Amino acid sequence: MAVTISVVIPVLHEQERINTLIQQLRHQEQGCEIIVVDGDPAGSTISVITDPAVICLEAPKGRGMQLAAGSASATGEVILMLHADTELPANGLGLVVDAVRKGADWGAFRLGIAGRGIGYRLIERMVDLRCRLFSLPYGDQAIFVTRARLLLAGGIPQIPLMEDVALVRSLTQQCEPCKLLPRRVLTSPRRWQKDGILKRTFKNWWLLARYLAGADPVDLVKEYR
């Protein structure tokens, strides 16, 4: 059974890394459709893309809105949501295809952080535990979902923050827990480096707790940056 994948990448001022990310995807054994959705009205990121096969879109700033716009234009049977600062493992797309062929409707990779130090390794292990206990991967783990299941879930929530949590909660209520793939993505440590590991980690937990308690994502996104 052939399984086609659309990779949707929401971006905002990612001119320096976008072409490298696209080339990494092109070197995957499994082919894919690539859709880049720019949240900058000036299109600063999509204007530098050199691959003519990439589908370039603009949408209101906010990952939820950008991912929703990209998924609406996708033609693949599987939608994979990839942050611009996250790299898939070798044959990562092939692992997604294998998982879907074996019956997975949705899932994500394990988190890997491109930074040295025991603090980053502890974060990775904590994320592994969170995913296994609560079936709650975040967007930086390259969440994938079949088109059919995404439609049943009502699509990607068009909110500026916590769109990943909202989507995962909907998917978990509908069907089986997250299929956590064995390989790790490699995501940039830039937010942890900017704020410090402890401060960023506790900030993420605090924002999640407030969202789950009913806080408006529009308010929360102002504190996330």
C-alpha positions in Angstrom: 0.0 0.0 0.0 1.5 3.4 -1.0 1.4 6.1 1.6 2.0 9.7 0.6 3.2 12.3 3.1 2.8 16.1 3.1 5.3 17.9 5.4 3.9 21.2 6.6 6.4 23.7 8.0 5.2 26.9 9.7 7.9 29.6 9.6 8.6 33.1 10.8 11.9 34.7 9.9 13.6 31.4 9.2 15.5 32.6 6.2 18.9 31.3 7.4 17.8 27.7 7.9 14.8 27.0 5.6 16.8 25.8 2.5 18.9 23.5 4.6 15.8 22.0 6.1 14.3 21.5 2.7 17.4 19.7 1.4 17.4 17.4 4.5 13.8 16.4 3.6 14.8 15.8 0.0 17.5 13.4 1.1 15.1 11.2 2.9 14.5 7.8 1.3 10.8 8.4 1.3 9.6 11.2 -0.9 7.2 13.9 0.3 5.2 17.0 -0.6 6.7 20.1 1.2 4.5 23.0 2.1 6.1 26.1 3.8 3.6 28.5 5.4 5.0 31.9 6.2 3.5 33.9 9.1 5.3 37.1 7.9 3.0 39.2 5.7 6.2 40.2 3.7 6.9 36.5 3.0 10.5 36.9 4.2 11.1 33.2 4.5 9.4 31.9 1.5 11.0 34.5 -0.7 14.4 32.8 -0.2 13.3 29.2 -1.0 15.3 27.9 -3.9 13.5 24.5 -4.4 10.8 25.2 -7.1 8.7 22.2 -6.1 8.0 23.6 -2.6 4.5 24.9 -2.1 4.8 28.4 -0.5 1.9 29.9 1.3 1.2 32.8 3.6 -1.1 32.8 6.6 -1.8 34.9 9.7 1.1 34.6 12.2 0.6 31.7 14.7 1.5 28.1 14.3 -2.1 26.9 14.6 -3.3 29.2 11.7 -0.2 28.4 9.6 -0.5 24.7 10.1 -4.2 24.8 9.3 -3.6 26.6 6.1 -0.8 24.2 5.1 -2.9 21.1 5.9 -5.8 22.5 3.9 -3.6 22.6 0.8 -1.9 19.2 1.4 -2.5 16.3 -0.9 -0.8 13.6 1.1 -2.6 10.8 3.0 -0.5 11.8 6.0 0.2 15.3 7.4 3.5 15.7 9.2 3.9 19.0 11.1 7.6 20.0 11.2 9.0 23.0 13.1 11.6 24.9 11.1 14.3 24.3 13.8 13.7 20.5 13.9 15.5 17.9 11.8 14.0 14.5 11.1 16.2 11.4 11.7 17.5 9.5 8.7 14.6 7.6 7.1 12.2 9.4 9.4 9.6 9.6 6.8 10.0 5.9 6.1 9.3 5.2 9.8 6.1 7.3 9.5 5.0 5.3 6.5 5.7 2.0 8.3 3.7 3.1 11.3 0.7 4.1 9.2 0.8 0.8 7.3 0.7 -1.0 10.6 -2.4 0.8 11.6 -1.3 4.0 13.4 -3.5 7.0 12.8 -1.2 9.4 14.5 2.1 9.7 16.4 5.3 11.5 16.8 9.1 11.0 17.2 11.0 11.0 20.4 12.6 14.4 21.3 16.3 15.0 20.7 17.9 18.3 21.5 21.0 19.5 19.6 22.9 20.6 22.7 25.5 19.1 24.9 25.0 18.7 28.6 23.2 16.5 31.1 20.4 19.1 31.3 19.3 18.5 27.8 19.5 14.7 28.2 17.2 15.0 31.3 14.7 17.0 29.3 14.7 14.3 26.6 14.0 11.6 29.2 11.3 13.6 30.8 9.6 14.1 27.5 9.8 10.3 26.8 8.1 9.8 30.1 5.4 12.4 29.5 4.6 10.8 26.1 4.4 7.3 27.6 2.3 8.3 30.6 0.0 10.9 29.1 0.3 10.4 25.3 1.2 14.1 25.0 3.9 14.8 22.4 4.6 18.5 21.6 5.0 20.0 18.1 8.8 19.9 18.2 8.5 16.1 18.0 7.2 16.3 14.4 3.6 15.1 15.1 2.0 13.2 12.2 -1.6 12.3 11.6 -3.6 10.7 8.7 -5.8 13.0 6.7 -8.8 11.0 7.6 -8.2 11.1 11.3 -7.3 14.8 11.2 -10.7 15.5 9.5 -12.5 13.6 12.2 -10.6 15.6 14.9 -11.9 18.8 13.3 -8.6 19.8 11.8 -5.7 21.7 13.4 -6.9 24.2 16.0 -6.4 27.7 14.7 -4.9 29.2 17.9 -1.5 31.0 18.2 -0.1 28.7 20.9 -0.9 25.2 22.3 -2.3 24.1 18.9 -0.3 20.9 19.4 -1.7 20.2 22.8 -5.3 20.9 21.7 -4.9 18.6 18.6 -3.2 15.8 20.6 -6.0 15.9 23.3 -8.6 15.6 20.5 -6.8 12.7 18.9 -6.3 10.9 22.2 -10.0 11.2 23.0 -10.9 9.8 19.5 -8.6 6.8 19.1 -5.5 5.0 20.3 -2.7 6.7 22.2 0.2 8.3 20.4 2.4 6.0 18.4 5.9 7.1 19.7 8.4 6.2 17.0 11.8 4.8 18.2 14.1 7.5 16.6 14.6 11.0 17.9 14.2 14.3 16.0 17.0 16.8 16.5 15.6 20.2 17.6 17.5 23.4 18.2 18.3 24.3 21.8 17.9 28.0 21.1 15.0 28.7 23.4 16.6 26.9 26.3 19.9 28.7 25.6 18.1 32.1 25.5 16.2 31.6 28.8 18.3 29.0 30.6 17.3 25.4 30.8 15.4 25.6 34.2 13.6 28.8 33.4 12.5 27.7 30.0 11.4 24.3 31.3 9.3 25.7 34.2 7.9 28.4 31.9 6.7 25.7 29.5 5.1 23.7 32.4 3.5 26.9 33.7 2.0 27.8 30.3 0.7 24.3 29.8 -0.9 24.3 33.3 -2.6 27.6 32.6 -3.8 26.5 29.2 -5.3 23.3 30.7 -7.0 25.4 33.3 -8.7 27.5 30.6 -6.4 30.4 29.8 -6.7 32.0 26.4 -3.8 31.0 24.0 -3.9 34.6 22.7 -2.7 35.8 26.2 -0.3 32.9 26.7 1.6 33.5 23.4 2.7 36.9 24.7 4.6 35.2 27.5 6.0 32.3 25.4 8.4 34.4 23.3 
